[in-house]
Amino acid sequence: MSFSLKLDRITARAEELRALLTEGISGDAYVKASRELSDIEPVVERIADLRASEKAREEAEALLDDPEMKDLAEAELRTLKEQVPALQHELRIALLPKDAADERSAIVEIRPAAGGDEAGLFASQLFGMYQKYAATRGWRFEILEYADTELGGLKDGIAEITGRGVFARLKYESGVHRVQRVPATESQGRIHTSTVTVAVLPEAEEVDVEINDGDLRIDVYRASGAGGQHVNKTDSAVRITHLPSGIVVAMQEERSQHKNRAKAMKILRSRLYEQQRASLDATRAADRKSQVGTGDRSERIRTYNFPQGRVSDHRIGLTLYKIDRVMEGELDDFVDALTAEDQAARLAAEE
């Protein structure tokens, strides 16, 4: 199907949906039609802009033979020569197949890998970086699990980030993040290299994943670590093992066993949902392990070099010399560039 015909069909579908809504349909049919129209209306508006620009170009070209209008027509054509291709490109991107999970909230899991105490300290900073980024976007950031080290680093951190389009913005953060700096504990001023793994999973709903109770082994035990006298008195921690997949989720953040179980099930559901998506889409990781890699120092998607004040994303070759601002949550430059790179690759694959 030609590009122009695709645009005509989208415009016709919008008119059809508007007619349905004015005819007085109700219930689920009304909700479904309203949602579809809401999704395609921005595209329809850009199609109208393109059609208007194409018409203006034709009219300007027709005036080139008129001596009195030639200069004006040439000036207008110079503008339209850039405008029309830009609108066409914008629409081609809008018509790319959408990732069904893009509009969802996300579960973010952060763990230190290679580098010992320094990796734990940097993991804590990354956790804070995403928390600050969520705040700038107006998203809700809820800590599901946060186990710290004696030095104030992070041993294991899981957060739920709620909002529209969270997964679309954060999905490129999955992988190994490498830090190069002089640790506070280093007396000779040597630069150390450490790594932290980040996994970003689209949040799953109950309808997405069917979990049979018979497939679960649930263990309860006493929480450990910080928490005062309470941790030694009640069996509030929960460990859920999904037997068919072997996925294990342990949760002890809450004092209530019920709350810990609910949080563990939320994480388990998201991991299983991502596993299903991976098996259906060969372009994505086959499982969570390939998302985050082994954590070895040689594997990385991004390097944070503190002595030089730079952050480099190795997938797109983008380096920014503003590490302090990035750690404060200024991630949009990377997210926008990674999104554009992904769109360009998908456009090239369709041609």
Secondary structure, DSSP 8 states (H G I E B T S, - for coil): --HHHHHHHHHHHHHHHHHHHHTT--HHHHHHHHHHHHHHHHHHHHHHHHHHHHHHHHHHHHTTT-TTTHHHHHHHHHHHHHHHHHHHHHHHHHTS---TTTTS-EEEEEEE-TTHHHHHHHHHHHHHHHHHHHHHHT-EEEEEEEEE-TTS-EEEEEEEEESTTHHHHHGGG-EEEEEEE--TT-SS---EEEEEEEEEEE---TTT----GGGEEEEEE---SSSGGGGGT---EEEEEETTTTEEEEE-SSS-HHHHHHHHHHHHHHHHHHHHHHHH-TTS-SSHHHHH----TT--SEEEETTTTEEEETTTTEEES-HHHHHTT--HHHHHHHHHHHHHHHHHHH-
